[in-house]
């Protein structure tokens, strides 16, 4: 009986040899157990030949042959399954894991140092007024000159009277009743002002990134409630202000944020051209939009609280009647939450200004900041070279345009300050109180 089965199986092999089924492969494997067909390389080549031959074999013939083989040899029925399993183990499985993105995810919070809070600025107008006292107008100067001239004295006799031999006696005039006393007009002295501003800032490296710089811009709009310079002495003044700004990016809308800043300073005029100032400020930044991720930031979350103690010196040197040179130095101690933002900043600023006419001023500026972080091993150096145009539209409206380049580096690998920038600002005094 066993010999008959082997004959049937051999007949099956002969029929399948033209198609090269798995039955042929298995019987050859049994008969040549000492061969190296089970080597992985041979298995792979055998599978290729099998796939090519099976395309020529009719499905009915395969089913009938495999059915007969399975009935006569139950042990051989397990062999194709084992071979297929081994072949699958040798074939690499497809990679279904997602590769991490090279760029930062949209919903991840940005780095704190990427916020462009160090915008190009100019000295406040109030300090310029203290440095350059306004000239007295022509009518006031004329009045002062008249007061300084000696008043003419009336002589009892004039030369003409002597020639005529006449003596003129001045009779006193009748006393007129004094005019009714008028109440002195009290001039209004404002103690503060409310100012509004709208500005646009554009750069090709909005987040100061070294790996993937992003070109974008943002619109800044805000209000400033500022006090006047209250005199504490002949040359000492006290000033305070509260700022609120809304910063809105054009493309990176998920990073919109709001800024609140408090400032208190003591101004000391050292000379007609030089002043010093000690100030304290606190700025807080809040996210304006919710993140799409549940575990990320929400609108209203504060991501920076920074207190700064600043000591500054400023000077203005007139070179010609229209050309002036302004210089400025500031030492700032910053204490922040998170603590990783604690740092010491040395800032230098030089500006060469030319007055084309009374309301129009142009100039070129250079700024440099050197930051030393106290809670981690990091140092930054930042330089900015730009030109500016200031136009005083009226007594309450001012427009400022700036354009230039930023240069700098950091010991942090992901920070790079190189890029160009452009900004335009419109300032409006809303009122005094």
ZIMO-V258444 format. One record per backbone hydrogen bond with DSSP energy under -1.0 kcal/mol. CO is the residue of the C=O (numbers start at 1). NH is the residue of the N-H. If there is no record, write none. Layout:
((CO/NH) (CO/NH))
This chain:
((1/5) (2/6) (3/7) (4/8) (5/9) (6/10) (7/11) (8/12) (9/13) (10/14) (11/15) (12/16) (13/17) (16/20) (21/25) (22/26) (23/27) (24/28) (25/29) (26/30) (27/31) (28/32) (32/35) (36/39) (39/43) (40/44) (41/45) (42/46) (43/47) (44/48) (45/49) (46/50) (47/51) (48/52) (49/53) (50/54) (53/56) (58/62) (59/63) (60/64) (61/65) (62/66) (63/67) (64/68) (65/69) (66/70) (67/71) (68/72) (69/73) (75/78) (78/82) (79/83) (80/84) (81/85) (82/86) (83/87) (84/88) (85/89) (86/90) (87/91) (112/115) (115/117) (117/119) (124/128) (125/129) (126/130) (127/131) (128/132) (137/141) (138/142) (139/143) (140/144) (141/145) (142/146) (143/147) (144/148) (145/149) (158/162) (159/163) (160/164) (161/166) (191/228) (192/433) (193/226) (194/430) (194/431) (195/224) (196/428) (197/222) (198/426) (199/220) (200/424) (201/218) (202/422) (203/216) (205/208) (208/416) (214/206) (216/203) (217/250) (218/201) (219/248) (220/199) (221/246) (222/197) (223/244) (224/195) (225/242) (226/193) (228/230) (230/238) (235/269) (236/232) (236/233) (237/267) (238/230) (239/265) (240/227) (241/263) (242/225) (243/261) (244/223) (245/259) (246/221) (247/257) (248/219) (251/253) (252/255) (253/256) (256/288) (257/247) (258/286) (259/245) (260/284) (261/243) (262/282) (263/241) (264/280) (265/239) (266/278) (267/237) (268/276) (273/316) (274/270) (274/271) (275/314) (276/268) (277/312) (278/266) (279/310) (280/264) (281/308) (282/262) (283/306) (284/260) (285/303) (285/304) (286/258) (287/300) (293/296) (297/291) (298/301) (301/287) (304/285) (305/337) (306/283) (307/335) (308/281) (309/333) (310/279) (311/331) (312/277) (313/329) (314/275) (315/327) (317/325) (322/355) (323/319) (323/320) (324/353) (325/317) (326/351) (327/315) (328/349) (329/313) (330/347) (331/311) (332/345) (333/309) (334/343) (335/307) (337/305) (338/341) (339/342) (342/374) (343/334) (344/372) (345/332) (346/370) (347/330) (348/368) (349/328) (350/366) (351/326) (352/364) (353/324) (354/362) (359/392) (360/357) (361/390) (362/354) (363/388) (364/352) (365/386) (366/350) (367/384) (368/348) (369/382) (370/346) (371/380) (372/344) (376/378) (378/373) (379/411) (380/371) (381/409) (382/369) (383/407) (384/367) (385/405) (386/365) (387/403) (388/363) (389/401) (390/361) (391/393) (391/399) (396/429) (397/394) (398/427) (399/391) (400/425) (401/389) (402/423) (403/387) (404/421) (405/385) (406/419) (407/383) (409/381) (412/415) (414/210) (419/406) (420/204) (421/404) (422/202) (423/402) (424/200) (425/400) (426/198) (427/398) (428/196) (431/194))
